[in-house]
Every structure is written in structure tokens, then in C-alpha cells.
Amino acid sequence: MKRMILETDRLQLFEMELADLPALAAILQDPKVMYAYNGAFNEAETLAWMEKQRQRYQESGLGLWGMFLKDTRQMIGQCGITMQEYQDRLVPEIGYLLAREYWHQGYAIEAAKACREYGFHALHFDKLYSIIRDTNLASQKVALRNGMQPVGTLVKHYRGAVMPHIVFCTEQKNPETGQGNPLPSQD
């Protein structure tokens, strides 16, 4: 039985299983969805992506979770928290990816906000990040709507391309002061 991580008004986020591979393939093999990844994935890359998430679930309990509509149980994308490298350390990143037919319906921000709250209140992170390719304006808008602000840039080398990224961040606010808490040292 699938392990549910989060639930919102319209969505449920589950750890993906191999049975979800066809729905995942429909998303990752769509060149319009995958433009920020420098093109659609082939079958081997799709399977490797799925296995990477499943490994993350086992090792840390984190990963990109399958995003399912509550009413139909249809998988429409992924959203979750993964650990990504930024400034020579690993930081918790909220990532999201939706099937094209579900763009511009508020699903990405709904899932991203739920992940933000889960990251702060269940996982006790002080800061959460979204690292987004500079050409991916739609995902940048989601990050801004999720209370994040640009804090830096980095360059990724992926699939033979040099890809500038913008790093967005939001901080958990201290209820007493209303100020952000510093990220604990990872030394």
C-alpha cells in the first residue's frame, strides 16, 4: 500500500511505486514539460528517475512524491523535498513538476505550500529552498507565491548543457519575534 505523505484540499502526495511508472513516463517524456531539463527523458532515464526517488524514500524519507488528484486518484505530477547542493552543503529543496494539462490550475502552488509547511513543522527545517533554471519563469512564480525570495545563483551542468539557476529561499519564522531562524551549521 502506498505511503501518503501529505494531503491538501485537492491533492494527495504519495511515495511512488513501480506501478506509477507509466504515469511518471507520460510526464517525464513530454518535451514541453521537460524543457528545463534540456529535453524529454527516454525510458531508461525515466526508470532511473523513479529509482532515485524510491532510494531517497528509503534513505531519508524525502524525495519527489507522486502528486495525485484526490477525486480521481490520477497522478498529475510530482512535488516534494530533496537535499540539493548549494554553497558547498546540502539544503532542503522543494521541487515540483506537473503534467502539461494540469498547468495553470494552482496545483503546483498547492503542493509546494504543503511541502513548505511539512518541511518547517514536521521536518523542522529552518530554511527551505527551490533551485530553478533561469528560463523556467512559471516555476519561479510558484516559488515567489510560496513565500520564497531569490538569494543567489548557481550553474548546473546537465545533459550536456550549462544551465544557470536561481536559488530561492524562505525561512521558518520565530513565532515570538516574527524573524527567520538561522540555518543550523552543518559542520
Contacts in CASP RR format, 6 or more apart in sequence:
PFRMAT RR
TARGET T0000
AUTHOR 0000-0000-0000
METHOD contacts of the structure
MODEL  1
MKRMILETDRLQLFEMELADLPALAAILQDPKVMYAYNGAFNEAETLAWM
EKQRQRYQESGLGLWGMFLKDTRQMIGQCGITMQEYQDRLVPEIGYLLAR
EYWHQGYAIEAAKACREYGFHALHFDKLYSIIRDTNLASQKVALRNGMQP
VGTLVKHYRGAVMPHIVFCTEQKNPETGQGNPLPSQD
2 14 0 8 1.000
2 15 0 8 1.000
2 17 0 8 1.000
3 14 0 8 1.000
3 15 0 8 1.000
3 57 0 8 1.000
4 12 0 8 1.000
4 13 0 8 1.000
4 14 0 8 1.000
5 13 0 8 1.000
5 14 0 8 1.000
5 15 0 8 1.000
5 65 0 8 1.000
5 80 0 8 1.000
5 118 0 8 1.000
6 12 0 8 1.000
6 13 0 8 1.000
6 65 0 8 1.000
6 111 0 8 1.000
6 114 0 8 1.000
6 115 0 8 1.000
6 118 0 8 1.000
7 13 0 8 1.000
7 70 0 8 1.000
7 114 0 8 1.000
8 110 0 8 1.000
8 111 0 8 1.000
8 113 0 8 1.000
8 114 0 8 1.000
9 70 0 8 1.000
9 110 0 8 1.000
10 69 0 8 1.000
10 70 0 8 1.000
10 71 0 8 1.000
10 107 0 8 1.000
10 110 0 8 1.000
11 67 0 8 1.000
11 68 0 8 1.000
11 69 0 8 1.000
11 70 0 8 1.000
11 107 0 8 1.000
11 110 0 8 1.000
11 111 0 8 1.000
11 114 0 8 1.000
12 67 0 8 1.000
12 68 0 8 1.000
12 70 0 8 1.000
13 65 0 8 1.000
13 66 0 8 1.000
13 67 0 8 1.000
13 68 0 8 1.000
13 79 0 8 1.000
13 80 0 8 1.000
13 111 0 8 1.000
13 114 0 8 1.000
13 115 0 8 1.000
14 65 0 8 1.000
14 66 0 8 1.000
14 68 0 8 1.000
15 53 0 8 1.000
15 54 0 8 1.000
15 57 0 8 1.000
15 65 0 8 1.000
15 66 0 8 1.000
16 24 0 8 1.000
16 50 0 8 1.000
16 53 0 8 1.000
16 54 0 8 1.000
16 64 0 8 1.000
16 65 0 8 1.000
16 66 0 8 1.000
16 75 0 8 1.000
16 78 0 8 1.000
18 50 0 8 1.000
20 50 0 8 1.000
20 66 0 8 1.000
20 75 0 8 1.000
21 46 0 8 1.000
21 47 0 8 1.000
21 50 0 8 1.000
23 74 0 8 1.000
23 75 0 8 1.000
23 77 0 8 1.000
24 46 0 8 1.000
24 49 0 8 1.000
24 50 0 8 1.000
24 66 0 8 1.000
24 75 0 8 1.000
24 77 0 8 1.000
24 78 0 8 1.000
25 41 0 8 1.000
25 43 0 8 1.000
25 46 0 8 1.000
26 99 0 8 1.000
27 33 0 8 1.000
27 77 0 8 1.000
27 78 0 8 1.000
27 97 0 8 1.000
27 98 0 8 1.000
27 99 0 8 1.000
28 34 0 8 1.000
28 40 0 8 1.000
28 41 0 8 1.000
28 45 0 8 1.000
28 46 0 8 1.000
28 49 0 8 1.000
28 97 0 8 1.000
29 40 0 8 1.000
29 41 0 8 1.000
29 42 0 8 1.000
29 43 0 8 1.000
29 46 0 8 1.000
30 40 0 8 1.000
30 99 0 8 1.000
30 100 0 8 1.000
31 39 0 8 1.000
31 40 0 8 1.000
32 100 0 8 1.000
33 40 0 8 1.000
33 97 0 8 1.000
33 98 0 8 1.000
33 99 0 8 1.000
33 100 0 8 1.000
34 40 0 8 1.000
34 41 0 8 1.000
35 135 0 8 1.000
35 136 0 8 1.000
36 132 0 8 1.000
36 133 0 8 1.000
36 135 0 8 1.000
36 136 0 8 1.000
36 139 0 8 1.000
37 158 0 8 1.000
37 159 0 8 1.000
38 158 0 8 1.000
38 159 0 8 1.000
38 160 0 8 1.000
38 161 0 8 1.000
38 163 0 8 1.000
39 159 0 8 1.000
41 49 0 8 1.000
53 63 0 8 1.000
53 64 0 8 1.000
53 65 0 8 1.000
53 78 0 8 1.000
56 62 0 8 1.000
56 63 0 8 1.000
56 64 0 8 1.000
56 82 0 8 1.000
57 63 0 8 1.000
60 83 0 8 1.000
62 80 0 8 1.000
62 81 0 8 1.000
62 82 0 8 1.000
62 83 0 8 1.000
62 92 0 8 1.000
62 123 0 8 1.000
63 80 0 8 1.000
63 81 0 8 1.000
63 82 0 8 1.000
64 78 0 8 1.000
64 79 0 8 1.000
64 80 0 8 1.000
64 82 0 8 1.000
64 95 0 8 1.000
64 97 0 8 1.000
65 78 0 8 1.000
65 79 0 8 1.000
65 80 0 8 1.000
66 75 0 8 1.000
66 77 0 8 1.000
66 78 0 8 1.000
66 79 0 8 1.000
67 75 0 8 1.000
67 76 0 8 1.000
67 77 0 8 1.000
67 78 0 8 1.000
67 79 0 8 1.000
67 96 0 8 1.000
67 98 0 8 1.000
67 107 0 8 1.000
67 111 0 8 1.000
68 74 0 8 1.000
68 75 0 8 1.000
68 76 0 8 1.000
69 76 0 8 1.000
76 98 0 8 1.000
76 99 0 8 1.000
76 102 0 8 1.000
76 107 0 8 1.000
77 96 0 8 1.000
77 97 0 8 1.000
77 98 0 8 1.000
77 99 0 8 1.000
77 102 0 8 1.000
78 95 0 8 1.000
78 96 0 8 1.000
78 97 0 8 1.000
79 94 0 8 1.000
79 95 0 8 1.000
79 96 0 8 1.000
79 97 0 8 1.000
79 108 0 8 1.000
79 111 0 8 1.000
79 112 0 8 1.000
79 114 0 8 1.000
79 115 0 8 1.000
80 94 0 8 1.000
80 95 0 8 1.000
80 96 0 8 1.000
80 111 0 8 1.000
80 115 0 8 1.000
81 92 0 8 1.000
81 93 0 8 1.000
81 94 0 8 1.000
81 95 0 8 1.000
81 115 0 8 1.000
81 118 0 8 1.000
81 119 0 8 1.000
81 123 0 8 1.000
81 128 0 8 1.000
82 92 0 8 1.000
82 93 0 8 1.000
82 95 0 8 1.000
83 90 0 8 1.000
83 91 0 8 1.000
83 92 0 8 1.000
83 93 0 8 1.000
84 90 0 8 1.000
84 91 0 8 1.000
84 92 0 8 1.000
84 93 0 8 1.000
84 129 0 8 1.000
84 131 0 8 1.000
85 91 0 8 1.000
86 129 0 8 1.000
86 131 0 8 1.000
86 154 0 8 1.000
86 167 0 8 1.000
89 186 0 8 1.000
90 186 0 8 1.000
91 127 0 8 1.000
91 129 0 8 1.000
91 183 0 8 1.000
92 119 0 8 1.000
92 123 0 8 1.000
92 125 0 8 1.000
92 127 0 8 1.000
92 128 0 8 1.000
92 129 0 8 1.000
93 128 0 8 1.000
93 129 0 8 1.000
93 130 0 8 1.000
93 131 0 8 1.000
94 112 0 8 1.000
94 115 0 8 1.000
94 116 0 8 1.000
94 128 0 8 1.000
94 129 0 8 1.000
94 130 0 8 1.000
94 146 0 8 1.000
95 112 0 8 1.000
95 115 0 8 1.000
95 130 0 8 1.000
96 108 0 8 1.000
96 111 0 8 1.000
96 112 0 8 1.000
96 139 0 8 1.000
96 142 0 8 1.000
98 107 0 8 1.000
98 108 0 8 1.000
103 138 0 8 1.000
108 138 0 8 1.000
108 139 0 8 1.000
108 142 0 8 1.000
109 142 0 8 1.000
109 145 0 8 1.000
109 146 0 8 1.000
112 130 0 8 1.000
112 142 0 8 1.000
112 143 0 8 1.000
112 145 0 8 1.000
112 146 0 8 1.000
113 146 0 8 1.000
115 128 0 8 1.000
116 128 0 8 1.000
116 146 0 8 1.000
116 147 0 8 1.000
116 170 0 8 1.000
119 125 0 8 1.000
119 128 0 8 1.000
120 128 0 8 1.000
120 172 0 8 1.000
125 172 0 8 1.000
126 171 0 8 1.000
126 172 0 8 1.000
126 180 0 8 1.000
126 181 0 8 1.000
126 182 0 8 1.000
126 183 0 8 1.000
126 184 0 8 1.000
127 169 0 8 1.000
127 170 0 8 1.000
127 171 0 8 1.000
127 172 0 8 1.000
127 183 0 8 1.000
128 148 0 8 1.000
128 169 0 8 1.000
128 170 0 8 1.000
129 148 0 8 1.000
129 167 0 8 1.000
129 168 0 8 1.000
129 169 0 8 1.000
130 139 0 8 1.000
130 142 0 8 1.000
130 143 0 8 1.000
130 146 0 8 1.000
130 148 0 8 1.000
130 167 0 8 1.000
130 168 0 8 1.000
130 169 0 8 1.000
131 154 0 8 1.000
131 165 0 8 1.000
131 166 0 8 1.000
131 167 0 8 1.000
131 168 0 8 1.000
132 139 0 8 1.000
132 140 0 8 1.000
132 143 0 8 1.000
132 165 0 8 1.000
132 166 0 8 1.000
132 168 0 8 1.000
133 139 0 8 1.000
133 163 0 8 1.000
133 164 0 8 1.000
133 165 0 8 1.000
133 166 0 8 1.000
134 153 0 8 1.000
134 163 0 8 1.000
134 164 0 8 1.000
134 165 0 8 1.000
134 166 0 8 1.000
140 166 0 8 1.000
140 168 0 8 1.000
143 168 0 8 1.000
144 168 0 8 1.000
146 170 0 8 1.000
147 170 0 8 1.000
148 168 0 8 1.000
148 169 0 8 1.000
148 170 0 8 1.000
149 168 0 8 1.000
149 169 0 8 1.000
149 170 0 8 1.000
150 166 0 8 1.000
150 167 0 8 1.000
150 168 0 8 1.000
151 167 0 8 1.000
151 168 0 8 1.000
151 169 0 8 1.000
152 166 0 8 1.000
152 167 0 8 1.000
153 164 0 8 1.000
153 165 0 8 1.000
153 166 0 8 1.000
153 167 0 8 1.000
154 164 0 8 1.000
154 165 0 8 1.000
154 167 0 8 1.000
155 162 0 8 1.000
155 163 0 8 1.000
155 164 0 8 1.000
155 165 0 8 1.000
156 163 0 8 1.000
156 165 0 8 1.000
157 163 0 8 1.000
171 180 0 8 1.000
171 181 0 8 1.000
172 180 0 8 1.000
172 181 0 8 1.000
173 179 0 8 1.000
173 180 0 8 1.000
173 181 0 8 1.000
174 180 0 8 1.000
174 181 0 8 1.000
END
